[in-house]
């Protein structure tokens, strides 16, 4: 790749992205080099080098999963009015994938926490959760759909069954969602040894064990296993936010949370290599959100004026923790790509879309209080109080959740989840220019 400070955005056959700030080479996001096909000219802005970088990329390097996701996004946006739903797009383009296996915490959980004994009957099982889209509680920590719902819809697939809601192979024919609200990346016993207390007995290692159970249920022969893995997308939603938040709650400083970054990235590495060993070939791995912009943390960790970013109002130290996590995660992903060149591993940036929305909510159709919860309580600017958490008798709701980023001070509204999902899918390339390049 060559540094080029003056690449015009409207140049033909150029794909432009501002999202590859962690990459030194665009090809590291796509897998091994290949030849024999017409190359595309590409360009992106490197935040680390403060310049444009350009080069060429063979069409064959565009993985099936990336093409499928982005073509679905283009189809949705081409026909959409603001707020329109995702469409599955052309069945022929997307038929390469039959199912999605997803992992994570409450940002990805579509029903497991509502079933798990330790969390059953929690907020996501009660009104007003689910009111916008499902019109009843669905086990999702939002007023409607989650990021994973929109991604699955973009692939034209049925939603995967929450692991704890399924029993038979037929239940998991379209995949499984192993995410659990409150789950941690690290095992509770390990966190306890560090002085961090948790309340959900599920970690990422438990979720990967659950995947093995489903995999054994779906396939009895090596041939079946190979076919299943080749036709599956593995989505690792954000994982680790609970580890960091519980650490902050435990000693009220960021040092303990920072010390967990290498451990969280290491268990993520273990989960990725476990599914790769089972035959996974297409994976999407989500980074950390800007923790300092969470209404919960803003309300519970008040500070001096110097503790907040002047433009966004977010807690600078907590956002730096998230950025540290994302840098370490990307370094690990580059190593995994080099070790497994036949596997497509895409990094999904959740940090930047949220930070952009917080900085300029009106630009994206949201209201002017991006750091306040739609549903909650308390007299402060963040509308968050544990004693008046969303769904409790003392909680109150604002008028329109589509104007809010945060649903309950911890989780996102459906409107925000849609925005984030689209931004994540758009993250590697500018979708409109990719359409021209591919067609």
N, C-alpha and C positions, 0 to 999 in steps of 0.2 A: 504494500500500500504506500502511496506517496502523499506527502502533505501538500495540500492545495487550498490556499485561503480564499480563492475566488471562484469556486464552482457555482454556476448559476442554477437555481432550483428548477428552472423550466427547460434545462437542456434535455435533448431527446435521449431516451433509454437510460436515464439516470434514476436510481432509487435513492431517496433521501430519507435519513432518519436521524433524529436527535437523541435517540434512546440508547445508543451503543456506547455510553460514556465509560463503561467498565472494560471495553474490549480494545485490544491493540490491533487485532485483525478481525475484520468482519467474518472471514471464513471460519474463525474459531467458534462461531455461533451455529454453524451449519453442518459441520462434520468434515470428512476427509476430502482432499482435493480429488478432482476427476477430470477427464479430458474427453475429447471426441464430440463435443457439442458446442454450439455457438455461444460465446461468452457474452455476458451482460456487463455494461459499464455501471459501476456502483459508486456511491458517495455517501459519507455520513460525517457528522461533526463529532470530533473527539474532545470531550470536556477535559480529559487528562492532558492533552497536548494543545488545547485551545486553537484548533485549526480544523479545516476540512481534510478528510482523507479520501482517496479514490483508488480505484483499481478495477479489475474485471473478475467475473464469477461465472463459471460454467453453469448452464441451466441444470445439469444433472445434480449439482450441489443443492438445489432447492429441494428440500426433503418433502416427502408426501405430506407429513403433518403440517408443515408450514404453508405449503400451497393450499391444502384443504382449508385450514383456518382462515387464511387471508382471502381466498376466493369467496368463502362464505361471508366474510366481513364486507367485502366489496359488494356482493349481491344485496346484503342487508342495507348498506348505506345508499346504494344507487336508487333503491325504491323507497327509502325511508323518508318520513317526515320526522321532526324532532320527537323523540320518545318512542319511535317505532320498534317493534320487536325484531329479534334476529330471525332470519330465515335459514332453512337448511340448505338452500341453493340447489344446484343441479345434482341429482342423485348419482349420476355417473362420475362426477368429479369427486364426490365424497364417499363413494361406496368402498373405498379402500379400508375404512375403519368400521368396525361393527360394535365397538364398546369402549367405554372409558372406565379406568380404575383411578379413583381419586383418594388422596390422603390429606390430612391436615387437622385443623381445629374448627372453632365455631364459624369462621369465615367461609368454610367449605362444607360443614356438616349439614346434611339435608334430612336428618331424622334420628341419628344414632343416640344423641344425648337425651332425646325424649323417651328412649327405651332403656338405656343403661340405668340400672338401679340407683347408682350414685347421683345421677342427675335427672332422673325421670320426674316430671311434674315441675320442671324449671320454667323460667320465663318464656322460652320459645314454645312452650306447650299451652300458653294462655293468651287471650286477647290482651292487647291489640296486635300481637305478632301475626303476620300473614294477611293483614287486612287489605292491603292494596291489590295484590294479585290473586291470592288463593281465597280470600274472603273468610279465612278461618286459620287458626294456628296450624302450621305445616311441619313443625320441628326445625324450622330455619330461624336463625337469629336476625330477623329483618322483617320489614313490612311486606316483603315479597320475595322475589328470586335473588339468588346469590350469583357471584361471579361464575362459579362452576356451572350453574344452570344455563347461563348465557353462552358459555363456551360449548357445552354439550348441544344446545340448540343450534349453534353455528355449524356444528358438524352434521346436523340433520339426524341426530340419534335420539332415542328415548333416554330419559334420565336413568342413570344407574341406581340400583336398589341400595338403600342404606344397609350396611352389612348386618346389623342386628335385626333388620326387618325381613331378611330372607332366610330360607332353609334349603331349598332345592337348587339344582343346576339351572332349571328354568328361571328361577327368580333372578339369577345372575347372568342370564344370557346376554344382556346388554351392559354388563359390567357391574361394579360395586363401588359404593362410596364408603370408605373406611374412616373418614374424618369424624371426630367427636368434639363437641363443644367443651372447652376446658382442657383438652388434651395438651400435653407438653411434648417437646422434642425429646427431652431427656427423661429417663426413667425416674419415677417419684422417689425411689430409694436413693438414687444418686443425688437428686436435688436436696433431699433431707440431710444427706451427709454434708452438704454445703450450707446447711441452715435455712434452706428454702422449703416452705411448706406448700403442698398442693392439695386440691380437693377432688380431683378426678383421677382414678387409677388407670389411666391410659396414656401411653407414650407412643412415639413413632415406631418403636420396635414392636409394640403390640399390634399396631396397624399393619405392619409388614407381615407379621405372623398370621393375621386374619386373611391377608391376601393369599398366603400359601394355602390356607384352608379352602378358599374359594377356587384357587387354581386346581387343587387336587379334585375338587368336586366337578369342575368343568371338563377336565381332560384326564383320561386314563392311559393314553399312549403318547409316545414321543411325537408322533405325527400330529395328534390333536393339540398337544402343548405348543408345538411350533406354529401351527395355524392360528391359535388363539393369540399368542404373543405378537405375531406379525400383523394382526388386524386389531390391535388394541393401542389406545393412547393412555399413557400414564401421566396423570396430573398431580403434581405435588403442590398443593396450595401452601400459602404462607404457614410456616410452622416455627415455633420458637417465641412468638410474642408472649405467650403465657409464662414461659420460663423467665423472660425478662421482667414481666410485670410482677410475678410472684417474688422475684429477687428484689425488686424495688420495694415492694411492700414489706419484705422481711427485714431489711436493714436501713431503708430510707435513703440510701445513697446509690450512685450508679456503679461504683467500683465492683460490687459483687456481680451485677448484671453483665458488665463488660468482661469479667473473667470467664463467663459462661460461653462467650462467642465461639472459641475453638471447639468446645465440647459439642455445641449445637450443630456446628458445621460438620463435625466428625460423624455424628449419628445420622445426619442427612446423607453424608457420603455412604455410610453403611447401608442405608435404605436403598439408595440408588443402585449400588453395586449388587445388592441382593436381588432386585428385580431384573437387572441386566443379566445376572447369572441364570435367572429363570428364563431368559430369552427376550426381555423387553427391548424394543428397537426404536420406540418413539416416545420421548418424555418431554414434559413441560415442567419447569421448576420455578416456583414463584419466590421472589425476594421478600424482604421485610418492608412493612409499611412505615411511614414517618411517625414514630411513637410519640414524638413531642406535640403532635397535632391531635391526639386523642382527647376528647372532652373529659374522659375519666381521669387521665393523668394530669391534665391541666387543672381540674378541680381539686384533686387530692394532693398535688404537689405544688402549692403556690410558692412563688419565688419573687426575687427582686426584679426590677426592670431589666437589668443586664442579663437575666436568665432567659429572656425571650428574644426570638428573632424579631427584629423591628418591622419587617414587612409582613410576615405571616402571623405573628403572635404565638407561634409554637415554641415549646421548650427546646432550646438549642441543644443542650446536653443529651436529651433523649433522642433527638433526631440524629445526632452524631453517633449514638449507639447503633441505630438502625443502619446508617451508612457504613459503619464498621462491619456490621454483619453482612451487608450486601457485597462489600469488597472481598471479604473472606469467602463468601459463598461463590462468587464468580471465579476466584482463584481455584477453588476446589473443582468447579465445573469444568474449567479448562483442562485440569489434570485428568478428570474422568473422560473427557472427550479424546484426549491423546491416548489414554489407555484402552479405549473402546472405540476405535475409529469407524466401526460400522454402525454405531448407535447415534441417533439424532437426539441431542439434548439441548433444548431451547430454554433460555432464561427469560422469564416473564417479569417485567419491571412493574411492581405495584407502587413503589415509592413515588416515582415522578408524576404519574397521573394524579395521585392524591395531593401532592404538593402543589401541582399546577392548579387544581380545583380550589384549594385553600387560598392560594394567592390571588386568583381571579375568578371567583364563583360566578359572577354575572356573565362573564365571557362564555361560560358553558351552560347557561340557563338555570343556574342555582341562585338561591337567595343570598342575602348579605351577611349571614351569620354562619359561616362554614365551620366554626369551632363549637357550635352549640348543638346539643342533642334535640331531635324532634320530640322525643317522648322521654320524660324524666321528671325531675323536680329540683328544688333548691333555688335560692334567690340569686345566685351568681350568674355570670354571663354565659356559663357553659351548660346550664339547665341539667346539671347532673348532681345527684345526691344518692348515695347508696340506700338511705332510708326511704327514698321515694323513687326507687328504680322503676323503669318502665313496666307497667302491668300491675304494680302495687296500688292500693287504694289512694295513696297520696300523690301518685304521679299524674302529670297532665300532658296533653298533646298540643302541638301547634296545629295550624290549619291545613298545611299541605306538605306531606313528606317529600314530594318531588323537588322541593326547594332546598332540602337539607342533605348534607353529606352524611351526617351521623344519625342513625336511627335511635339508639338508646344510650349514646355516650361511649359505647365500645364497638358496636357493629354498624355496618353501613345500611343506608336505605336502598331500596330496589333501584331508584334512579341513579344513585352513586355506583352501585354494583354494575349497572349497565354501562355507565360511563367508563368505569375502570376496566371492564372486560373488553370494550372496544379499543381502549387505549393500549391495553396489553397486546391484543391481536395486531394492532397497528405498529407495535413497538419496534420491530426489526426493520420495517420498510414503510415508506409512504404508500398507502394502499392504492391510491389512484394511479401512481406511476408504475407500481408493480403490475396493475392490470394491463397497461399498455405494453409493458415488457414481455408479459407472458403470452399475450394474444397475437 
